[in-house]
Amino acid sequence: MGMQGSRNTGTRTWQRAALFSAFFVSCVAASFLFRVRLLEAAGRWLNIGQEPSPADYVMVLPGDWNGRPFVAAALIQAGYAQAALVPRVERSPSVLEGIDTPNDEVIRRVLLACGIPADRIIILPGQSTSTYAETRMLRSFLSRHPDCRIIVVTTHFHTRRARMPFRYSLKREELQKINFVSAPTDDFRLEAWWKTEEGFARITEEYVKLVVYWMRYGTGGYWMVTAGGVSVLLAIILWRHRQANADRNRRSPGHRVGLAKSRASRA
């Protein structure tokens, strides 16, 4: 019985490994066959931004100040919110030495330059080091202003990941008062992110960070999606590597000489 049970356990383990391997290979194969549509969908899937709805405040998440504060200013000027909330970020050594300007101060200056009065820009106290820290700062603000509705502005490809710590740390009734709005970026087009080095780097990095966030703030239901996403990413990286090698080969002197000889022989 002992040997039979051990043999059955080994068989089940092998079957599970075979199923997972088949799933992985299928994901990779599908990603090559339908890569353009999958790449477009991979970019769109990260963006869960909504149409803005009337609120009391618009919260600008620190990070990309090239787009987020401009969208926040436009929302205030359009009447969607009355004031801006800007989390205070942790001061880095370069900021403390006077070399760099803190991100929240840059955002404040952009809002002022866009015509938002200083008394309508509120710096949330604390030390922001992550999106999770910013959700805690917002929760503290909501504890003092429980009836407020908030628009959260962040870059389009960051909206899905940003929402996870909000869901994790805020109460259900608090979360219902929050509206996520996407801000564009000038660096690349989300629907064609893989066509530029900047877009490729930012989106692949975002998916890696998303896996980390799922491990920390997600639930077990996300693991199959995570496995599929990692498989697609691996396929994309392999595809890009093959394209880069092909481009290098086309630019090599040996390739050009061979091409010239081929054309000469046909002539």
ZATORZA-876387 format. One record per residue (C-alpha): residue number from 1; x, y, z. Coordinates in steps of 0.5 Angstrom, whole numbers, plus 500, padded with zeros to 3 digits. Example, Ala and Ser with C-alpha at 12.3 -4.5 7.8 and 13.67 -1.06 7.14 Angstrom:
<recs>
rec pos:1	X:525	Y:491	Z:516;
rec pos:2	X:527	Y:498	Z:514;
</recs>
This chain:
<recs>
rec pos:1	X:500	Y:500	Z:500;
rec pos:2	X:506	Y:505	Z:502;
rec pos:3	X:509	Y:504	Z:495;
rec pos:4	X:503	Y:504	Z:491;
rec pos:5	X:501	Y:511	Z:495;
rec pos:6	X:508	Y:514	Z:493;
rec pos:7	X:507	Y:512	Z:486;
rec pos:8	X:500	Y:515	Z:486;
rec pos:9	X:503	Y:521	Z:489;
rec pos:10	X:509	Y:521	Z:484;
rec pos:11	X:504	Y:521	Z:478;
rec pos:12	X:499	Y:526	Z:481;
rec pos:13	X:505	Y:531	Z:481;
rec pos:14	X:508	Y:529	Z:474;
rec pos:15	X:501	Y:530	Z:471;
rec pos:16	X:500	Y:537	Z:475;
rec pos:17	X:507	Y:539	Z:472;
rec pos:18	X:505	Y:537	Z:465;
rec pos:19	X:499	Y:541	Z:465;
rec pos:20	X:503	Y:547	Z:468;
rec pos:21	X:508	Y:546	Z:462;
rec pos:22	X:503	Y:545	Z:457;
rec pos:23	X:499	Y:551	Z:459;
rec pos:24	X:506	Y:555	Z:459;
rec pos:25	X:507	Y:553	Z:452;
rec pos:26	X:500	Y:554	Z:450;
rec pos:27	X:501	Y:561	Z:452;
rec pos:28	X:508	Y:562	Z:449;
rec pos:29	X:505	Y:560	Z:442;
rec pos:30	X:499	Y:564	Z:442;
rec pos:31	X:503	Y:570	Z:444;
rec pos:32	X:507	Y:569	Z:438;
rec pos:33	X:501	Y:567	Z:433;
rec pos:34	X:497	Y:573	Z:436;
rec pos:35	X:503	Y:578	Z:438;
rec pos:36	X:500	Y:585	Z:435;
rec pos:37	X:493	Y:584	Z:438;
rec pos:38	X:496	Y:581	Z:445;
rec pos:39	X:501	Y:587	Z:445;
rec pos:40	X:495	Y:592	Z:444;
rec pos:41	X:491	Y:589	Z:449;
rec pos:42	X:497	Y:588	Z:454;
rec pos:43	X:497	Y:596	Z:454;
rec pos:44	X:490	Y:597	Z:454;
rec pos:45	X:489	Y:592	Z:460;
rec pos:46	X:493	Y:596	Z:465;
rec pos:47	X:489	Y:602	Z:464;
rec pos:48	X:483	Y:602	Z:468;
rec pos:49	X:482	Y:610	Z:468;
rec pos:50	X:474	Y:612	Z:468;
rec pos:51	X:471	Y:618	Z:466;
rec pos:52	X:471	Y:624	Z:471;
rec pos:53	X:465	Y:625	Z:476;
rec pos:54	X:464	Y:631	Z:480;
rec pos:55	X:468	Y:630	Z:487;
rec pos:56	X:471	Y:635	Z:492;
rec pos:57	X:478	Y:634	Z:491;
rec pos:58	X:483	Y:631	Z:486;
rec pos:59	X:489	Y:627	Z:488;
rec pos:60	X:495	Y:627	Z:484;
rec pos:61	X:500	Y:621	Z:485;
rec pos:62	X:507	Y:623	Z:485;
rec pos:63	X:511	Y:620	Z:480;
rec pos:64	X:510	Y:623	Z:473;
rec pos:65	X:509	Y:630	Z:474;
rec pos:66	X:509	Y:631	Z:466;
rec pos:67	X:502	Y:629	Z:465;
rec pos:68	X:499	Y:628	Z:472;
rec pos:69	X:499	Y:635	Z:475;
rec pos:70	X:496	Y:638	Z:468;
rec pos:71	X:490	Y:633	Z:468;
rec pos:72	X:489	Y:635	Z:475;
rec pos:73	X:489	Y:642	Z:474;
rec pos:74	X:484	Y:641	Z:468;
rec pos:75	X:479	Y:638	Z:472;
rec pos:76	X:479	Y:643	Z:477;
rec pos:77	X:478	Y:648	Z:472;
rec pos:78	X:473	Y:644	Z:469;
rec pos:79	X:469	Y:644	Z:475;
rec pos:80	X:470	Y:637	Z:477;
rec pos:81	X:474	Y:638	Z:484;
rec pos:82	X:475	Y:644	Z:488;
rec pos:83	X:482	Y:643	Z:490;
rec pos:84	X:488	Y:639	Z:489;
rec pos:85	X:491	Y:634	Z:494;
rec pos:86	X:499	Y:632	Z:493;
rec pos:87	X:502	Y:627	Z:498;
rec pos:88	X:509	Y:630	Z:501;
rec pos:89	X:514	Y:625	Z:499;
rec pos:90	X:520	Y:622	Z:503;
rec pos:91	X:526	Y:627	Z:502;
rec pos:92	X:532	Y:624	Z:499;
rec pos:93	X:539	Y:625	Z:500;
rec pos:94	X:540	Y:630	Z:494;
rec pos:95	X:533	Y:634	Z:496;
rec pos:96	X:536	Y:635	Z:503;
rec pos:97	X:543	Y:637	Z:500;
rec pos:98	X:539	Y:642	Z:495;
rec pos:99	X:541	Y:639	Z:489;
rec pos:100	X:534	Y:636	Z:487;
rec pos:101	X:527	Y:639	Z:488;
rec pos:102	X:522	Y:634	Z:491;
rec pos:103	X:516	Y:631	Z:487;
rec pos:104	X:511	Y:634	Z:491;
rec pos:105	X:514	Y:641	Z:490;
rec pos:106	X:514	Y:640	Z:483;
rec pos:107	X:507	Y:638	Z:482;
rec pos:108	X:505	Y:644	Z:487;
rec pos:109	X:509	Y:649	Z:482;
rec pos:110	X:506	Y:646	Z:476;
rec pos:111	X:499	Y:647	Z:479;
rec pos:112	X:500	Y:654	Z:480;
rec pos:113	X:503	Y:655	Z:473;
rec pos:114	X:497	Y:652	Z:471;
rec pos:115	X:493	Y:658	Z:475;
rec pos:116	X:491	Y:654	Z:481;
rec pos:117	X:491	Y:658	Z:487;
rec pos:118	X:496	Y:656	Z:492;
rec pos:119	X:490	Y:656	Z:498;
rec pos:120	X:487	Y:650	Z:493;
rec pos:121	X:493	Y:646	Z:493;
rec pos:122	X:493	Y:642	Z:500;
rec pos:123	X:500	Y:638	Z:501;
rec pos:124	X:498	Y:631	Z:505;
rec pos:125	X:503	Y:631	Z:511;
rec pos:126	X:507	Y:624	Z:512;
rec pos:127	X:513	Y:621	Z:508;
rec pos:128	X:510	Y:618	Z:501;
rec pos:129	X:515	Y:612	Z:499;
rec pos:130	X:510	Y:608	Z:495;
rec pos:131	X:503	Y:608	Z:493;
rec pos:132	X:501	Y:604	Z:499;
rec pos:133	X:504	Y:610	Z:503;
rec pos:134	X:499	Y:615	Z:499;
rec pos:135	X:493	Y:611	Z:500;
rec pos:136	X:494	Y:611	Z:508;
rec pos:137	X:495	Y:619	Z:507;
rec pos:138	X:489	Y:619	Z:504;
rec pos:139	X:485	Y:615	Z:509;
rec pos:140	X:488	Y:619	Z:514;
rec pos:141	X:485	Y:625	Z:510;
rec pos:142	X:478	Y:622	Z:509;
rec pos:143	X:478	Y:620	Z:517;
rec pos:144	X:477	Y:628	Z:518;
rec pos:145	X:473	Y:629	Z:512;
rec pos:146	X:469	Y:623	Z:511;
rec pos:147	X:464	Y:626	Z:506;
rec pos:148	X:469	Y:628	Z:501;
rec pos:149	X:469	Y:625	Z:494;
rec pos:150	X:476	Y:624	Z:491;
rec pos:151	X:479	Y:624	Z:484;
rec pos:152	X:485	Y:620	Z:484;
rec pos:153	X:490	Y:622	Z:478;
rec pos:154	X:496	Y:618	Z:475;
rec pos:155	X:499	Y:615	Z:469;
rec pos:156	X:494	Y:611	Z:464;
rec pos:157	X:499	Y:605	Z:465;
rec pos:158	X:499	Y:606	Z:473;
rec pos:159	X:492	Y:606	Z:474;
rec pos:160	X:491	Y:598	Z:475;
rec pos:161	X:497	Y:597	Z:480;
rec pos:162	X:495	Y:604	Z:483;
rec pos:163	X:488	Y:601	Z:485;
rec pos:164	X:490	Y:595	Z:488;
rec pos:165	X:493	Y:598	Z:495;
rec pos:166	X:487	Y:603	Z:495;
rec pos:167	X:483	Y:597	Z:495;
rec pos:168	X:487	Y:593	Z:500;
rec pos:169	X:487	Y:599	Z:505;
rec pos:170	X:481	Y:603	Z:504;
rec pos:171	X:474	Y:601	Z:507;
rec pos:172	X:469	Y:599	Z:502;
rec pos:173	X:465	Y:605	Z:503;
rec pos:174	X:471	Y:610	Z:502;
rec pos:175	X:473	Y:606	Z:496;
rec pos:176	X:466	Y:608	Z:493;
rec pos:177	X:468	Y:615	Z:493;
rec pos:178	X:474	Y:615	Z:489;
rec pos:179	X:474	Y:615	Z:482;
rec pos:180	X:481	Y:614	Z:478;
rec pos:181	X:482	Y:618	Z:472;
rec pos:182	X:488	Y:617	Z:467;
rec pos:183	X:493	Y:622	Z:465;
rec pos:184	X:497	Y:621	Z:458;
rec pos:185	X:505	Y:621	Z:457;
rec pos:186	X:509	Y:624	Z:452;
rec pos:187	X:514	Y:618	Z:452;
rec pos:188	X:510	Y:613	Z:448;
rec pos:189	X:503	Y:611	Z:446;
rec pos:190	X:500	Y:606	Z:450;
rec pos:191	X:497	Y:602	Z:444;
rec pos:192	X:504	Y:602	Z:441;
rec pos:193	X:508	Y:601	Z:447;
rec pos:194	X:513	Y:596	Z:444;
rec pos:195	X:515	Y:600	Z:438;
rec pos:196	X:519	Y:605	Z:442;
rec pos:197	X:525	Y:603	Z:447;
rec pos:198	X:522	Y:608	Z:453;
rec pos:199	X:515	Y:604	Z:452;
rec pos:200	X:518	Y:597	Z:452;
rec pos:201	X:522	Y:599	Z:458;
rec pos:202	X:516	Y:602	Z:462;
rec pos:203	X:511	Y:597	Z:460;
rec pos:204	X:515	Y:591	Z:462;
rec pos:205	X:517	Y:594	Z:468;
rec pos:206	X:510	Y:595	Z:470;
rec pos:207	X:508	Y:588	Z:469;
rec pos:208	X:514	Y:586	Z:474;
rec pos:209	X:511	Y:591	Z:479;
rec pos:210	X:504	Y:588	Z:478;
rec pos:211	X:506	Y:581	Z:480;
rec pos:212	X:510	Y:584	Z:486;
rec pos:213	X:503	Y:588	Z:488;
rec pos:214	X:499	Y:582	Z:487;
rec pos:215	X:503	Y:578	Z:491;
rec pos:216	X:503	Y:583	Z:497;
rec pos:217	X:496	Y:586	Z:496;
rec pos:218	X:492	Y:581	Z:491;
rec pos:219	X:488	Y:574	Z:492;
rec pos:220	X:489	Y:567	Z:490;
rec pos:221	X:485	Y:568	Z:484;
rec pos:222	X:490	Y:573	Z:481;
rec pos:223	X:495	Y:567	Z:480;
rec pos:224	X:493	Y:564	Z:474;
rec pos:225	X:493	Y:571	Z:470;
rec pos:226	X:500	Y:572	Z:473;
rec pos:227	X:502	Y:566	Z:470;
rec pos:228	X:499	Y:568	Z:463;
rec pos:229	X:502	Y:575	Z:464;
rec pos:230	X:509	Y:572	Z:465;
rec pos:231	X:509	Y:568	Z:459;
rec pos:232	X:507	Y:573	Z:455;
rec pos:233	X:512	Y:578	Z:457;
rec pos:234	X:517	Y:572	Z:456;
rec pos:235	X:515	Y:571	Z:449;
rec pos:236	X:515	Y:579	Z:448;
rec pos:237	X:522	Y:579	Z:450;
rec pos:238	X:524	Y:573	Z:446;
rec pos:239	X:521	Y:576	Z:440;
rec pos:240	X:524	Y:583	Z:441;
rec pos:241	X:531	Y:580	Z:442;
rec pos:242	X:530	Y:576	Z:435;
rec pos:243	X:528	Y:583	Z:432;
rec pos:244	X:534	Y:586	Z:435;
rec pos:245	X:539	Y:580	Z:432;
rec pos:246	X:536	Y:581	Z:426;
rec pos:247	X:537	Y:588	Z:425;
rec pos:248	X:544	Y:588	Z:427;
rec pos:249	X:545	Y:582	Z:422;
rec pos:250	X:542	Y:587	Z:417;
rec pos:251	X:547	Y:592	Z:419;
rec pos:252	X:553	Y:588	Z:419;
rec pos:253	X:558	Y:589	Z:413;
rec pos:254	X:558	Y:581	Z:412;
rec pos:255	X:550	Y:582	Z:411;
rec pos:256	X:551	Y:588	Z:406;
rec pos:257	X:557	Y:584	Z:402;
rec pos:258	X:552	Y:578	Z:401;
rec pos:259	X:546	Y:582	Z:399;
rec pos:260	X:551	Y:586	Z:394;
rec pos:261	X:553	Y:579	Z:391;
rec pos:262	X:546	Y:576	Z:391;
rec pos:263	X:544	Y:582	Z:387;
rec pos:264	X:550	Y:582	Z:382;
rec pos:265	X:549	Y:575	Z:381;
rec pos:266	X:541	Y:576	Z:379;
rec pos:267	X:543	Y:582	Z:374;
</recs>
